[in-house]
Amino acid sequence: MLEILFLMAFGILIGFFLRGKKRAVFWVEKAILWSIFLLLFFLGLSIGGDELIMASLPSLGLNAFLITLGGVSGSVLAAWATWKFLFNRKKRSTQ
């Protein structure tokens, strides 16, 4: 855990010095994107190779769908409530 904090602090320090360098930021963003793609690929590879997970995929799939549906619905509801509470108030006060 301590290594992660040191790496994060080191990244913040390097990012501080690279903030004005658009070309460096461009390449860092590309590297981050491809790193995420690779991590997702290896995660899929790991899940696909696990026989227990693959055998229970039908029930896991339904649970995952229901959790996703609930999460998205809750996010939309929270975003709507935030919009209504914060931004609609400004519109009323300017009229």
LUMVO-95692 format. One record per residue (C-alpha): y, z, x. Coordinates in steps of 0.02 Angstrom, whole numbers, plus 50000, padded with zeros to 5 digits. Layout:
<vexdos>
YZX ...
</vexdos>
This chain:
<vexdos>
500005000050000 501175004050142 500874986750217 501424978850053 503044988750053 503404983950234 503064965650196 504194966450044 505594974650146 505374961750284 505464947750155 507054955050082 507814955950255 507354937850295 507964932450122 509614940950156 509864930350311 509274914250225 510374915550071 511604902150125 510274890150192 509844878650046 508554868650143 507594884350195 507634891150017 506984874349953 505464875150068 505154893450032 505134889749845 503894875549873 502784887049978 502824900349842 502344887649709 500874881049810 500324898749854 500254902949669 499254887249635 498014891949772 497864909749709 497504903549533 496224891149599 495314904649698 495384916349549 494564902849442 493284899849579 492874918349584 492714919749395 491684903849383 490464910549513 490204927149424 488674925449309 489084941149209 490824935049164 490204917549123 488824924649010 490054935248912 491394921748903 491264918648714 491694936748670 492944938148812 493764922048755 494054928648580 494744945048646 495864935848768 496514924648629 496904939548517 497774948948658 498774933348701 499264930648520 499824948848506 500784948148669 501694932148626 502074938248450 502744954648517 503804945648647 504544934048517 504914948648401 505724958648542 506754943548597 507324940748418 507794959148396 508724959048562 509674943248513 510094950448343 510634967348413 511604961848567 512264944348539 512514943748352 513654959048365 514834949648481 514934935148359 515414946948217 516744955948319 517634939648367 517804933548188 
</vexdos>
